[in-house]
Amino acid sequence: MTDPSVVAAHRSRSAGPETHGRPPAGRWTVDAVAELFALPFPDLVYRAQTVHRAHHAANAVQLSTLVSIKTGGCPEDCGYCPQAARFHTGVENQALLDVGEVVAAARAARDAGATRFCMGAAWRGPKERDLASVLDMVRAVKALGLEACATLGMLKDGQAEALREAGLDYYNHNLDTAPEFYGEIIHTRDYDDRLATLERVREAGMHVCCGGIVGMGESRAQRAALVAQLANLDPYPESVPINHLVQVEGTPLHAKLGGESALDPFEFVRTVAVARITMPKAKVRLSAGRRELGEAIQALCFVAGANSIFYGDRLLTTGNADADADRELFARLGLSAQA
């Protein structure tokens, strides 16, 4: 499903000596990223924190709230996703929310301290009639003084421009995993399809939110290949969500992994640290699976350079850390929400 040249191109790039955590040539080979993963844990975290402080306020965390504006019924077969129509997960196919419902959710998110409001729809890509409603939502969210982000699947010609004209700040479209592991997870769209949507977003002048999911049974080398893909986007994403797989009963990955975590939690911290080093100026976001990691691992992730979270008690269809618990954790750690 993946063009081997995509992988080969990234493997062939030389890294050379590093400056502020990024090779001066601006490219990361998979081998160079793998060497970061292999550093002793204290050395890796120290290096990531050093890079973090060179580019960001040391103890500030940006808060984003994610709301599903269209749940269930997706025609794709992403092995992790409970919204796929072909899987029996108990997630029903629901209609697109109306603008008033979205505005109410955005206002509540803003009043709770979020500065970015993200709207997700379970589509392969938006139809024009649905996009018109989303554009109204974007305008309404912007009127509340929030940054607006959307994840609607693959975009066709002209759709990214329409979203930008409505005021959308960020478009999320994750690569999910390394090119060589992608075919183990998804069969209904190619890696190049994802890259094409990211190119449309960039050409339209919007910011890119793009990351991946770890803990799907991939190897460390494949996690390194994912980070290399992200870091070698030109430019790399402004926001990089790092998701820890939440296994949902009825999905192929739950059946494959048996409900047991496929990832050592310290490996998740390593992934955050390597993302910070290779993409120094990006917001590195703790996304799905944060609640399951526990407070101690989350704290290590902040030390390793994470400076954004999804905030609120629910993501698209899975639970998230309670907002009150987040505020208490921030107070205990001496962190503050970024204005």
C-alpha positions in Angstrom: 0.0 0.0 0.0 3.0 2.3 0.6 5.3 3.5 -2.1 8.8 2.1 -1.1 10.4 5.2 -2.4 8.8 7.2 0.4 10.7 5.0 2.9 13.9 4.9 0.9 14.1 8.7 0.5 14.0 9.2 4.2 16.5 6.4 5.0 19.0 7.9 2.5 19.1 11.4 4.0 22.2 12.2 6.0 22.0 13.8 9.4 25.4 15.1 10.3 26.2 17.1 13.5 23.2 18.6 15.2 22.4 22.1 16.2 19.7 22.7 18.8 18.6 19.1 18.3 18.2 19.3 14.5 20.7 18.4 11.8 21.9 21.5 10.0 20.9 19.9 6.7 17.4 19.9 8.0 16.8 16.1 7.5 16.6 13.2 9.9 17.4 9.7 8.9 15.6 6.8 10.5 18.9 5.6 11.9 19.6 9.0 13.5 16.2 9.1 15.1 16.7 5.5 16.3 20.0 6.6 17.9 18.0 9.1 20.0 15.6 6.4 21.1 18.6 4.3 22.2 20.1 7.0 24.5 20.1 6.2 28.2 16.8 7.5 29.6 18.2 10.3 31.8 20.4 11.6 28.9 17.5 11.5 26.4 15.1 13.4 28.8 17.8 15.9 29.7 18.5 16.6 26.1 14.8 16.9 25.3 14.3 19.3 28.2 17.2 21.4 27.0 15.8 21.7 23.5 12.4 22.4 25.0 13.6 25.4 27.1 15.4 26.8 24.1 12.2 27.2 22.2 9.3 27.3 24.7 8.2 28.6 28.1 9.6 26.0 30.5 6.4 25.2 32.5 3.5 26.3 30.2 1.1 23.8 28.6 -1.4 24.6 25.9 -4.9 23.3 26.4 -7.0 22.0 23.4 -10.5 20.5 23.6 -11.6 17.9 21.0 -15.2 17.3 20.2 -16.8 14.8 17.8 -19.1 16.7 15.5 -19.9 13.6 13.4 -19.6 10.2 15.2 -19.6 6.7 13.8 -20.3 5.2 10.4 -16.8 5.7 8.9 -16.2 3.7 5.8 -12.4 3.3 6.5 -10.9 0.2 8.2 -8.3 1.8 10.6 -7.6 -1.1 12.9 -7.6 1.1 16.0 -10.8 3.0 15.4 -14.1 2.3 17.1 -15.9 4.5 14.6 -15.4 2.3 11.6 -18.8 1.0 10.4 -17.4 -2.5 9.7 -16.4 -3.1 13.3 -18.8 -4.0 16.1 -17.8 -1.6 18.9 -21.1 -0.2 20.0 -20.5 3.2 18.4 -23.6 4.2 16.5 -23.7 6.2 13.3 -24.8 9.7 14.3 -25.8 12.8 12.4 -23.6 15.8 12.1 -24.1 18.1 15.1 -25.8 21.4 14.5 -23.9 24.7 14.8 -25.6 25.6 18.1 -24.4 22.4 19.8 -20.9 23.0 18.6 -20.9 26.6 19.8 -22.2 25.5 23.3 -19.3 23.0 23.5 -16.8 25.5 22.3 -18.0 28.1 24.8 -17.7 25.6 27.7 -14.2 24.6 26.6 -13.1 28.3 26.5 -14.6 28.9 29.9 -12.7 25.9 31.3 -9.4 27.3 30.0 -8.9 25.8 26.6 -7.4 28.0 23.9 -8.0 25.7 20.9 -11.2 23.9 19.9 -10.8 20.9 17.7 -13.7 19.4 15.7 -13.5 15.8 14.5 -15.7 14.0 12.0 -15.8 10.3 11.1 -15.6 10.7 7.4 -13.3 9.4 4.7 -13.5 13.0 3.5 -16.1 15.8 3.8 -18.9 16.0 1.2 -19.6 19.5 0.0 -23.0 19.7 1.7 -21.4 18.7 5.0 -18.4 21.1 4.5 -20.8 24.0 4.3 -22.0 23.3 7.9 -18.4 22.8 9.1 -17.5 26.2 7.7 -20.3 27.8 9.8 -18.9 26.0 12.8 -15.4 27.3 12.2 -16.7 30.9 11.9 -18.7 30.5 15.1 -15.7 29.0 17.1 -13.4 31.8 15.9 -16.0 34.4 17.0 -15.6 33.0 20.5 -11.9 34.0 20.4 -10.6 30.4 20.2 -8.1 28.8 17.8 -10.0 26.5 15.5 -8.9 23.0 14.4 -10.6 20.4 12.4 -10.0 16.8 11.4 -12.4 15.7 8.6 -10.4 13.1 6.7 -8.9 13.5 3.3 -9.5 16.9 1.5 -10.2 17.4 -2.1 -9.1 20.4 -4.3 -10.6 23.6 -2.9 -11.7 22.3 0.4 -8.6 23.4 2.3 -8.9 26.9 0.9 -12.5 27.1 1.9 -11.6 26.1 5.5 -8.9 28.6 5.6 -11.2 31.4 4.4 -13.6 30.5 7.1 -10.8 31.1 9.6 -9.6 27.6 10.4 -6.2 27.8 12.1 -5.1 24.1 12.1 -6.0 21.0 10.2 -5.3 17.7 11.8 -4.4 14.7 9.6 -2.2 12.1 11.3 0.3 9.8 9.6 -0.6 7.3 12.3 2.6 5.1 12.0 5.7 4.4 9.9 5.3 3.7 6.2 6.5 0.1 6.5 3.9 -0.7 9.3 1.0 1.3 7.8 -0.3 -1.7 5.8 -0.7 -3.7 9.0 -3.2 -1.1 10.4 -5.0 0.5 7.4 -6.0 -0.8 4.0 -8.6 1.7 2.7 -6.3 4.6 2.1 -2.6 4.8 1.2 0.2 6.7 3.0 0.5 8.9 -0.1 -3.2 9.9 0.4 -2.3 11.3 3.8 0.7 13.1 2.5 -1.4 14.6 -0.3 -3.9 16.1 2.2 -1.1 17.5 4.3 0.2 19.2 1.1 -3.2 20.7 0.4 -3.3 22.1 3.9 0.1 23.7 3.6 -0.7 25.1 0.2 -3.8 26.7 1.5 -1.8 28.5 4.2 -3.1 26.7 7.3 -1.0 25.2 10.2 -0.6 21.4 10.2 -1.4 19.2 13.2 0.0 15.8 12.5 1.3 13.0 14.7 0.7 9.3 15.2 -0.3 6.4 17.5 2.2 4.3 19.4 1.5 1.0 21.1 -0.1 -0.7 18.1 2.5 -3.5 18.0 5.1 -1.6 16.1 8.8 -1.9 16.8 11.0 0.8 18.2 12.6 1.1 14.7 9.1 1.7 13.3 8.4 4.4 15.9 11.7 6.0 14.8 10.5 5.9 11.2 7.3 7.6 12.1 9.1 10.4 13.9 11.5 10.8 10.9 8.5 11.1 8.6 7.0 13.8 10.7 10.3 15.7 11.3 11.1 15.6 7.6 7.9 17.2 6.5 8.8 20.6 5.1 8.2 22.4 7.4 7.5 19.9 10.2 4.0 20.2 11.9 3.3 23.0 14.2 1.4 20.6 16.4 2.4 16.9 16.9 -0.2 14.8 18.8 1.3 11.6 20.3 -1.4 9.1 21.0 -1.0 6.0 23.1 -3.3 3.3 21.7 -6.6 2.9 23.6 -7.7 -0.6 22.7 -11.5 -0.7 22.1 -13.2 -4.0 22.2 -14.5 -4.9 18.7 -11.5 -3.3 16.8 -8.9 -5.5 15.1 -6.1 -4.2 17.3 -8.0 -5.2 20.5 -8.4 -8.7 19.0 -4.7 -8.8 18.0 -3.2 -7.4 21.2 -5.7 -9.0 23.6 -6.4 -5.8 25.5 -2.9 -5.7 26.9 -0.7 -2.7 26.4 1.9 -3.3 23.7 4.1 -0.5 24.9 6.3 0.0 28.0 5.2 3.4 29.4 8.8 4.6 29.4 8.9 4.0 25.7 6.0 6.4 25.4 8.1 9.0 27.2 11.0 8.3 24.9 8.7 8.9 21.9 7.7 12.3 23.4 11.3 13.2 24.0 12.5 12.2 20.5 9.6 14.2 19.0 10.7 17.3 21.0 14.3 17.0 19.9 13.5 16.4 16.2 10.7 19.1 16.1 12.0 21.7 18.5 9.4 24.5 17.9 6.3 22.2 17.6 3.7 21.8 20.3 4.0 18.2 21.3 0.6 17.1 22.6 -0.3 14.3 24.9 -3.4 13.0 23.2 -5.4 9.7 23.4 -4.4 7.3 26.1 -3.2 9.9 28.5 -5.6 8.9 31.3 -4.4 5.3 31.1 -0.8 6.3 31.4 -1.3 7.7 34.9 0.0 10.9 36.5 3.6 9.9 37.0 4.2 9.0 33.4 2.4 12.2 32.3 4.7 14.2 34.6 7.7 12.6 32.9 6.3 13.5 29.5 6.1 17.1 30.5 9.8 16.9 31.6 10.5 15.3 28.2 9.1 18.2 26.3 5.3 17.7 26.0 3.7 21.1 26.2 0.1 20.5 25.0 -2.8 18.3 26.1 -6.3 17.4 25.0 -8.3 18.8 27.9 -11.7 17.7 28.9 -13.3 14.4 30.0 -13.8 13.0 26.5 -12.0 12.8 23.2 -13.9 11.6 20.1 -15.3 8.4 21.5 -12.9 7.4 24.3 -12.5 8.9 27.8 -9.9 11.4 28.8 -8.5 12.7 32.1 -11.0 14.8 34.1 -10.4 18.5 33.8 -10.4 19.0 37.6 -7.8 16.3 37.9 -5.7 18.0 35.3 -5.9 21.3 37.1 -4.8 19.6 40.3 -2.0 17.8 38.6 -0.8 21.1 37.1 -0.8 22.7 40.5 1.2 19.8 42.0 3.8 20.1 39.2 4.0 23.9 39.1 2.7 24.0 35.5 0.4 26.7 34.1 -2.0 26.8 31.2 -0.7 28.7 28.3 -2.7 31.9 27.6 
